Amino acid sequence: MNDELGDIRRSQVVTTHGPGSIIDFRSGGFGGAAVSVVAAGLEEWDRWAPPPGLGHEQTVFEPRLQKQLGVDGFRLPPVAVQVAPGVYSKKSGKLIAVRFPRWLQCPECHLLRQAKGWNEDPGDPALYCADCSTKAGGRNRIHVVPVRFLVACNHGHLDEFPWDYWVKHSEMCASKKDLRLEGSATAGLAGLVLTCVGCGEKRSMEGCFGPDAIPSRCHGRRPWLGTDADENCDAKPRVVQRGASNIYFSVVESALDIPPWSDELQKKLGLRWTMLEQADGAEARLALIRALKLPAILGKTELELSTLIEDRVRRLQSPQRNLRWEEYQQFVLHTQPFGENTEFEIRPAPAPAELSSWLSLVTRATRLREVRALKGFTRLLPPVPGDDLRVAKLSAEPLQWLPAVENRGEGIFIQLRADRVKIWEESSNVVAHVEKIRLGYESAWAQRRPGVVPKAVTPRLLLVHSLAHALIRQLSLTCGYSSASLRERLYVDTNLEWQMSGLLIFTSSPDADGTLGGLVRQGEAAYITRIFEDSLAAMEWCSSDPLCIEGVHATSEPANGAACHCCLLAAETSCEEFNAFLDRSLLVGTPNDSTLGYFSDFVSARG
C-alpha cells in the first residue's frame, strides 16, 4: 500500500503500535473509511528513512541497555524532516504498513471478499463495493470494512481466518470465492451466519473461538515481514478478534541514565563508545583513543580518558550486572544532592519522622532520562522473563539496533525499611496469605504456559507493587499529572546479593511536559506524609467491598488478591506487571486481620 494513512505518536511505536501490531486508521481523517494495517518490520525503516541503521541522525544511546540487549545503539521512530516552518519532507520519515486483514466485508450487501475483489480510487487506501456504490448514486462510496476475525498463535504468527474452511463448501461448488456474512435474529455468534453464494452452504460463527475450532497447524505467517516470511511453527493457532487487547503485547526493556553514563563525556562519545567497548583490551582502546583524536574532541588527556573508559568497560563486563540493582544503588547510596546539570539529578532525604518506622528514604528525582527499547512482542499472553521463545521478531534478520524512545521526566523514589520488611514478610499470617495467591497463580500458569518457569510471587513483590499503585492514584489527584502519565519502576529482590525493597513513581515524556516539577514537589517532607495518609486511607475501603477485600473480584486474575478497578488497578501505561501481583490487604490489613498490612499500625495511629 503506497497511500498515506495518518500519524501515530513516537512513543506508541515501542508500546502498542510497533512492528507486527495491527493499527486502525480512517481514510481521509476522522469519520472516513476504516483501513486496517499491520506495521511493517525494521527493514522498512532503513528503506524509507535513510541513511540505514545507526548512521541515521535520529538515534539514541544507553550503554547499559545496549549491553543488556546485545545491540550497538537504538533508533528513534522516524519522523518527517522539517524543511521550512510548518512544511515537512514527504520523502523521508515514513513508517510502512501492509493491509491486514486482506478479507473485507461490504456493510450493505454483506459480501466477503479479499482486497483484490473490491474497487479503489487512486491515492485512496479505502476500498469500496462498486455495486452498492452505484445503487447509492452519484459519487457516494459504500466502503468495505475489515473483517473482525483473525488467527494468531503463541509464537507471534498472524493469519487470515479460514473462511472457506469454516463454511465447508459442497463438493460441486465451483466459485469458492464469494461469501456472505450476515446477522439474524439469534443473539451472539450463533446469529452470525456465513454463507457461500455459489453452493448455498451455511454455517454460523458459533464456536469459532474454541480451542479446536480451526485446523491445528499454524502456517507460521508473519505479514509484517513480507509474504515470503513464513516459518515452521508447532504452536496451536487460535481465533481472536481484530481489536482484541491480547493480539499484541510489546516486550520493552528500559533503563535509567545513571552515573557514570549520564555525564557529558558519554554523550559526546556517542557511537564511538561501541568501538571502544568492543576493542580487544586496554591497549587497543588506547590506540583507538589516539586514532579518533578523542583528547582534542573531549578536552581530556589520553590518560584521563583511558582511566574513565576502562572503568566503564569493567562495569559493563561484570558478570554480576543487574540494571535495577545499579539504579537502586544510585538512589540509596547518596546522602546529599547529587548530579546537578546531568541526566540524573536527585535530592535524597531521610523519611519524615511520621513515616520513619516504615520508610528509610524519600528521594526526589528532579531530572531523569529513560531509554525504552522494543525488542519484540508476544500474542495471546503477556511476556514474562525467560520466555524468549515466544517473543516474535521485529526484523527478518538480526540487526545491530532496535527501536527506542528517549524520555525525560521527574519522580519520587521511596525505600522501605529493610528490617521492618524482613519481619513483616516472614510473619505466619502474611506467608499463608501470599501462599494462596502463589498457588493460584502457578496453577493457572501451568495451564497456560506448560514448561515455562513462572514469576516468583513473594510478599515483598505484592507489597511494593500495591504501594506503587496506591501512590499513583493519590499523586494524580495532587500533582497535576493524569494517572496515565505516571509510571512505576519497581525495585524488588530477595536475592542475598540484591536485597531491594523500593519503588520509583515518575513521569516520562519525550518533551518538556514530563519535567514541570509538580510531582517532585510532592516528595517534600511537608507533603509526602499527607500523600501516604490519603493513599492508605483510600485503600481501607473500596466501593466493591466486601467482595473486593475478600478477593472475590480477583478470581479471574489469580495473581491478585484484594484488587479491582475501583481501588488498585491502574492504566496499562503505568504498570510494569500488566495489573497483576496486587493486594491492598497487604497494605492496610483486612477486617478479620488488621496485622496483615505492612502499614496497618500507621493507619490505626492516624485514625
Secondary structure as GFF3:
##gff-version 3
##sequence-region A 1 607
A	DSSP	three_ten_helix	10	14	.	.	.	ID=ss1
A	DSSP	beta_strand	22	27	.	.	.	ID=ss2
A	DSSP	beta_strand	33	39	.	.	.	ID=ss3
A	DSSP	alpha_helix	43	48	.	.	.	ID=ss4
A	DSSP	three_ten_helix	53	55	.	.	.	ID=ss5
A	DSSP	beta_strand	59	60	.	.	.	ID=ss6
A	DSSP	alpha_helix	63	69	.	.	.	ID=ss7
A	DSSP	beta_strand	73	75	.	.	.	ID=ss8
A	DSSP	beta_strand	82	84	.	.	.	ID=ss9
A	DSSP	beta_strand	87	88	.	.	.	ID=ss10
A	DSSP	beta_strand	97	99	.	.	.	ID=ss11
A	DSSP	beta_strand	103	105	.	.	.	ID=ss12
A	DSSP	beta_strand	111	114	.	.	.	ID=ss13
A	DSSP	three_ten_helix	115	117	.	.	.	ID=ss14
A	DSSP	beta_strand	119	120	.	.	.	ID=ss15
A	DSSP	beta_strand	127	128	.	.	.	ID=ss16
A	DSSP	alpha_helix	130	136	.	.	.	ID=ss17
A	DSSP	beta_strand	145	146	.	.	.	ID=ss18
A	DSSP	beta_strand	149	152	.	.	.	ID=ss19
A	DSSP	beta_strand	158	160	.	.	.	ID=ss20
A	DSSP	alpha_helix	163	167	.	.	.	ID=ss21
A	DSSP	beta_strand	179	183	.	.	.	ID=ss22
A	DSSP	three_ten_helix	189	191	.	.	.	ID=ss23
A	DSSP	beta_strand	192	196	.	.	.	ID=ss24
A	DSSP	beta_strand	202	204	.	.	.	ID=ss25
A	DSSP	three_ten_helix	223	225	.	.	.	ID=ss26
A	DSSP	beta_strand	238	241	.	.	.	ID=ss27
A	DSSP	three_ten_helix	245	247	.	.	.	ID=ss28
A	DSSP	beta_strand	249	256	.	.	.	ID=ss29
A	DSSP	alpha_helix	264	269	.	.	.	ID=ss30
A	DSSP	alpha_helix	272	278	.	.	.	ID=ss31
A	DSSP	alpha_helix	282	291	.	.	.	ID=ss32
A	DSSP	alpha_helix	294	298	.	.	.	ID=ss33
A	DSSP	alpha_helix	302	316	.	.	.	ID=ss34
A	DSSP	alpha_helix	323	333	.	.	.	ID=ss35
A	DSSP	beta_strand	345	347	.	.	.	ID=ss36
A	DSSP	three_ten_helix	353	355	.	.	.	ID=ss37
A	DSSP	beta_strand	359	378	.	.	.	ID=ss38
A	DSSP	three_ten_helix	388	390	.	.	.	ID=ss39
A	DSSP	beta_strand	401	416	.	.	.	ID=ss40
A	DSSP	alpha_helix	418	425	.	.	.	ID=ss41
A	DSSP	alpha_helix	428	448	.	.	.	ID=ss42
A	DSSP	alpha_helix	459	478	.	.	.	ID=ss43
A	DSSP	three_ten_helix	483	485	.	.	.	ID=ss44
A	DSSP	beta_strand	486	494	.	.	.	ID=ss45
A	DSSP	beta_strand	499	507	.	.	.	ID=ss46
A	DSSP	three_ten_helix	512	515	.	.	.	ID=ss47
A	DSSP	alpha_helix	518	521	.	.	.	ID=ss48
A	DSSP	alpha_helix	525	540	.	.	.	ID=ss49
A	DSSP	three_ten_helix	552	556	.	.	.	ID=ss50
A	DSSP	alpha_helix	585	588	.	.	.	ID=ss51
A	DSSP	three_ten_helix	594	596	.	.	.	ID=ss52
A	DSSP	alpha_helix	600	606	.	.	.	ID=ss53
###
